[in-house]
Amino acid sequence: MASTLELDGLNELRAALIEERQIIVASVRKLRETRRQRGTFVMGDGSEAGPRLVAVQQQIAVVESIIATLMASEAHDV
């Protein structure tokens, strides 16, 4: 049976990763808007954040998968 502490920790990790994803998106949005205002915007501004965004999304998927597995295991143990 998965401990509540373990599930709580995984849920906190998931929340932190989602927050990181939101920060990345907000940073790119701010960069692009600032460059538009200055007239220095070029297509692809902020694209260097793409690999980081993909990595964070993959981490979220892994954590969600672990949570689902633990929850399913816990349901079967009942």
C-alpha positions as CSV (number, residue, x, y, z in Angstrom):
1,M,0.0,0.0,0.0
2,A,1.4,3.4,-1.0
3,S,1.9,5.6,1.9
4,T,0.1,8.9,2.2
5,L,3.4,10.6,2.7
6,E,4.7,9.2,-0.6
7,L,1.6,10.2,-2.5
8,D,1.6,13.7,-0.9
9,G,5.3,14.1,-2.0
10,L,4.5,13.0,-5.5
11,N,1.6,15.4,-5.7
12,E,3.8,18.2,-4.5
13,L,6.4,17.3,-7.1
14,R,3.7,17.3,-9.8
15,A,2.5,20.8,-8.6
16,A,6.1,22.1,-8.7
17,L,6.6,20.8,-12.2
18,I,3.4,22.4,-13.4
19,E,4.4,25.6,-11.8
20,E,7.8,25.4,-13.6
21,R,6.0,24.8,-16.9
22,Q,3.9,27.9,-16.3
23,I,7.0,30.0,-15.5
24,I,8.6,28.9,-18.7
25,V,5.5,29.9,-20.7
26,A,5.2,33.2,-18.9
27,S,8.9,34.0,-19.5
28,V,8.7,33.3,-23.2
29,R,5.5,35.4,-23.5
30,K,7.2,38.3,-21.7
31,L,10.3,38.0,-23.8
32,R,8.3,38.0,-27.0
33,E,6.1,40.9,-25.9
34,T,9.1,43.0,-24.8
35,R,10.8,42.4,-28.2
36,R,7.6,43.3,-30.1
37,Q,7.4,46.6,-28.2
38,R,11.1,47.4,-28.9
39,G,10.7,46.4,-32.5
40,T,13.4,43.7,-32.2
41,F,11.1,40.7,-32.4
42,V,12.1,37.9,-34.8
43,M,10.3,34.6,-35.5
44,G,11.7,32.0,-33.1
45,D,12.2,34.3,-30.2
46,G,11.9,32.1,-27.1
47,S,12.3,28.9,-29.0
48,E,15.3,27.9,-26.9
49,A,12.8,27.3,-24.1
50,G,11.2,24.6,-26.2
51,P,13.4,21.7,-25.1
52,R,13.1,22.7,-21.4
53,L,9.3,22.8,-21.8
54,V,9.2,19.4,-23.4
55,A,11.5,18.0,-20.6
56,V,9.2,19.4,-17.9
57,Q,6.1,18.0,-19.6
58,Q,7.7,14.6,-19.8
59,Q,8.6,14.8,-16.1
60,I,5.0,15.6,-15.3
61,A,3.8,12.6,-17.3
62,V,6.2,10.3,-15.5
63,V,5.1,11.6,-12.1
64,E,1.4,11.3,-13.0
65,S,2.0,7.8,-14.2
66,I,3.7,6.8,-10.9
67,I,0.8,8.4,-9.0
68,A,-1.7,6.5,-11.1
69,T,0.2,3.2,-10.6
70,L,0.3,3.7,-6.8
71,M,-3.3,4.6,-6.6
72,A,-4.3,1.6,-8.7
73,S,-2.1,-0.6,-6.5
74,E,-3.7,0.8,-3.4
75,A,-7.2,0.3,-4.8
76,H,-6.4,-3.4,-5.5
77,D,-5.0,-3.8,-2.0
78,V,-8.3,-2.7,-0.4
